Each structure stands twice: as structure tokens, then as C-alpha cells.
Amino acid sequence: MNLKRLVQRHLAWLLGVIVASSAFAQDSDRQDWLRNPAMGNYKAYAEFKMTNYAKAREVWETLAEVGNGDALFNLGVMAEDGLGEPRNMAKAEALYTSAANGNNFKAQYRLGLLYSAGGLLNKDVQKARVYLSQAARHGDKDAVSLLAQLSDVSQPPTPLQQADLLSAQGQHIDAAKLYSALADTGDATAQTRLAWMYEAGRGVPQDLGEAARRFEIAANSGHAEAQYALAVMLRTGRGRVRDDAQSLMWLKRSAEQNYPSAVAAAHSLQDL
């Protein structure tokens, strides 16, 4: 049975357990997270959305102890952006590297981007190619595109790549302006990137309502990552009034596109 069919098979079942599972995740502890890492990551992401950074870190640090790639990556994000802790790029680099070596494609792309841009980390094109190649093997389209640009210096970066590179160089205000211009043209990826910036307060004022609005625009355009992010916001009531039915709908749509975090969240519920 292929992954999409397997996810669809369980979505009807999810309707019957979604409220119970939400309560379970809220009351979960270290042993629950270790037994069901996907549920732990979902809980931590929800706490992150609510700016409960200490609780999110507790869950992710627990999962990082056993090498969970998503947890390591998200701890890297917190260290890079200084969320709930002093900003520390050396720590972020070490966490991203551990996650990337554990086959986490998000960390592989992030390292490839940081090394190719220079600024926040020392520029190292060789390392950039290594990590972007790893992410590309996972089917990451952004990694494929940036790797092609690095391989042909005569090929100018696309506007989206320019925005990504500006962000990776720490020029977040300029990056946000370019993402915003691209979002206005209907670029769902740029819209999602800008929503993350509003969520973290990176280059723009932190504004969860604006983040949710932009995630929703991208989600309605079919962007799986935005659909998952919006699902969590609707589950937590941060940036949007809590709506479990709408949250489940967006989780389903994201999972049907095989977005890894949504698929993992859906699968984790069957173990409750």
C-alpha cells in the first residue's frame, strides 16, 4: 500500500480521536515523547507556536538525546533566531549538522543555504554542495534549484533564491521585503517564508495574526508546509481562533501531499 493511500485510510479514523489525542499530547511526559516521537514533535511545535519556548525546548531536547532529526533541527532554529535563549550560531550550526547527519532534509537544506550565502556562517561552497546534494536526494526542490545555481555561476539566482540568501546572510529586513514582493505576485513559497518570519519576529515585528493570515493564503494555494503550519495554529488557537475541525481539514490536505510533518502527526495518533 502506498503512503498516500495509507494516510487516507487513517484520516477517517482521526476524526474520532482528534480531541482525545490533543488532550493526551497536552498531558504527555518524557516517556510518552520517547515512545511516540511524532506526537512529541507535534506537541513541541504547538508549544512553539504559543511562544512557550521553554516547554518546546524540553520536548525537543528529550528527543534530541535519541538523535531525532526534527527535534535537532528545531533546536537549531531556536538557537539561530534567539527564541527563548541567547542567539548562538555556533550552537545552531552544531545542531543543524547533527540533524543533517541523521538524514533530516530540512537541516541539510538550511546548512547548504547558510554555507552558500556566508554571513551567519563562514562561506564554504564545498560544504554547501554536500548538504544541498543530500537534501536534493530527498526531493527538496529548493535544494535542487540552489545546487544548480552553484554549479553554474553564470546563472543568476532567482528572486526567491535571492531572498533566501539574504536571510541566510542575516539581512532579514531586506529578505522580508523581497519575500513580500514575491508573495504579492502569488508565490506561495515566498508567502510561507514570510509567514515564518512574522511568527519568529525575524526581519519584521512578531505578529502571529499576520503569520496565520499569510499561512492561510499559501495554504489555499495548495502549499503543503503552510497547510501544516495553519493546522497547528488552528489547533492551538494562536493567530487564529481555535477550530479543531478546520485544523483537521488542513492537516488532512497537507498529509495527502505527503508533507512529512503532517504524515508523522497523522500516523502518531494511531498509537494513542
PyMOL commands that set and color helices and strands:
alter all, ss='L'
color gray80, all
select helices_A, chain A and resi 3-26+30-35+37-49+53-64+69-81+89-101+105-117+125-137+141-151+159-168+172-184+188-200+208-220+224-236+244-256+260-269
alter helices_A, ss='H'
color red, helices_A
deselect
rebuild
show_as cartoon
